[in-house]
Amino acid sequence: MIDAITAYQITSMMEGVVKRGSGRGVNLSVPIAGKTGTTNDAKDVWFIGYSSNIVAGCYLGYDNPRSLGGNAFGGTLCVPVFQEFMQQAIKEYGGTAFQVPPGGHFVNIDRFTGARLGPNAKGDNVIAEYFRDGSENNNLMIDGGWDRVDPDTLPLYSMGDGGGQAVTTSTGQKKVIPKKADFGTLFGRIVLIFLSCCAVRFLLLPRTQVICFV
């Protein structure tokens, strides 16, 4: 079981998915955190999201795996399902802001460069990250190159081309061998595991609703 600060930090990251990333189609009256997912060739898509008291997930895919289409992603297919379902669920169960645990503090960060900003910083580039007391970077920063590029011309993420190596099997069928998993797909799977653990945790808490659907 991870501690409360780590859990909140990951929840904060997943709020960013909904506010600025692939889950931004979610627009509800209470804070939502979650993660989309799409497998190779879009054979499976999903979105698992949660509020302060409800966890819900949507998964789409064929029983006999085949592509759902060129525009099939967790954000395009499952997010709208989650949105419609949660609109009704929130009417009954409500929700609040995610509880911030003691032992940490917020620091404004430039989301394009990672640079630490002042407490009064404003703008689309500013996000507040929660640091464990004593662990902040003390104005030190690892430069991954973001401060040398224009965020308006270099996107923060891009859709994969779904490419791979085309081969002919011994039976004459054409198949595509997917590319190896990159950091993005591996990170997505790690986050999915975390969200699944959250669902189990919610099951153990009183007065908490856990709702799953396909």
N, C-alpha and C positions, 0 to 999 in steps of 0.2 A: 504494500500500500504506500503510495507516494504521500509526502507531507502536504499540508494545506497550501503553502506558498508555491510549491512546484505546480500543484493542481491549478491554482489560480493563474499562474503565468501561462500555462498551456491554454487555459480557457480564454485568457486575454488574446493569445495568438489566434485562436479559433474565432473569436469575435472579429478579428481583422479579416478573416476569410469572408465573413458575411458583410462587413462594411466596405471592403475594398477589393475583394478577390472573387473567386469563382462562385461564391455563395451570395453575391450581392443582390440576387433576385429575391431574397428573403426580405420582407418589409413588414414587420409586426410591431405591435404596441409595447412589447417587452424586449429586453436585450436577449439576443440569440447568439450562440456559438455553434460552430459545426464545421464539417469537412466534406467536400465532394470527392468522388472517386470515379475513375474511368479506366477499365482494363485495356489491354492491347486490342486494336481493331474495334474498340467500342462494343465488345461482346457483353460487357456488364457495366452498369453505371449505378451510382448510389449517392445518397446524401444522408449523413447522420448528424442531427442537430439537437440542441437542448437549450432550454431556458433554465431558470433557477429551480424549477420543480417538475419539468416534463422532459423526457428524452424520447425522441421519435426518429425512425429511420425509414427511408424508402430505398428499395432495391429493384432494378429492372433488368431483365435478361431472359433469353429464351431457354427452355429446357434443354434443347439441343443447341449448344452455343453457336451463334452466328452474329455477325455485326448488326447493330441496331441502326446503323446509318452514318453518313458522313458528318451530321451535325449532332450526333448523340454524345452527350457528356453528362456527368452528374449535375452540372449547373443548368443544363438546358432541359433535361427531362425530369429529374427527381426534385430539384429545388421547387418548381411550381407545385408539385404534389405536396411537398412538405408545407409550403406556404398556405395552400388551401386547407389542409388538415389542421394546422396549428391555429389558424384564424378561429376555428370553431373550438378547439381545445382550450385556448386562452380565455375565451368567453366564460368557460366553466371553471377553469382552474387558476386563472390569473397568472401572476408571475411578478418578480421583482428584479432589481439589479443583482448581479452576482456579488456574493459577499466577499469583501476583501479581508483576508486574514491579517492578524498582527504580525509584526516582525519584518516589515518591508516598507518601501516608500516609492512613489512615482517620480520618474525623471522624464522630461521631454526629450525626444530623440527625433532627428531628421531621418525619416524612413527611407530616403534615397541614399544617404551617405553613411548612416549610422552614427553621425556626430551628435554629441551631447549638446542640448540647447538650454537656454535659460528658462526659468519657471513661467515667464510671461510670453514665451514664443507662441506665435499664431501662424496658421497657414495650412494648406493641404498637405504639406510635407511633414507636418508635426504630429507625432503620436506619443502618447504617454505610456511608457513601459514600467512595469513593477519590478523593482530590484529588491532582493533580499538585503537587509541591513548588513553593511560591511562587505558587500560583493560588487558594488558598482565599479565602473571602469576607471574612475578617477581621471576622466578626460583623456584616457588612452584609448586608441582605436586601431583595430586591424584594418588596413586599407585593402579592400578587395577591388579597387578600381572605380567604385561608384562616384567618388568625388571628381573624377576626371572625365565624366560623360554627362551629357545632357539628358535628364530623365524624360524629357518630352520627345526625344528622338530614339532613345533606347528603352524599349518596354521592360517592365519588371518581370513579365513572363510572356511566353508565347505558346500557342497550341502546337502540339507535336504533329509531324507530317504523317504519322502512322506508317512510316516506311519500314522496310525489312528486306531480307534477301528472298527473291522469288526462286523457287526450285520446282522441279518436276519429279514426282514420286515414281516408284517402280511400277505403279499401276497407270501411270500417265496423267495423274491428276496434278493440277497446278496448286501449289501451296506457297504461303509466305511465312518465312521464319521471322518472328518479331525481333526487333533490336533488344539488346540486353537492357535490363532495368537501369535507369540513371538515378541520380540522387533524388530528383523530384518524385519519381514513382516510389522509391524506397521510403522517403520521408512521409509520403501520403499513407503508405501502409502502416508505418509506425504510429502515425496520428490516429488511424482507424482503430488500431489495437487499443490506444489510450481511450478513445471514445467508447469502445466496447467495455472497457473496465469501468468507465464512468457509469455506463448503464447498469452494470452489476452493483456498483456502489449505491446508485439511486434506489435499486431494489431493496437494499438493506436499510434505507432511511425511512422513518415514519412520515406519513402525510405527503409522500412523493409519488407522482404518477409516472409510470414508464409505459410508453405505448409504442409498439412496433407494427409496421404494416409493410406490405409488398404490393 
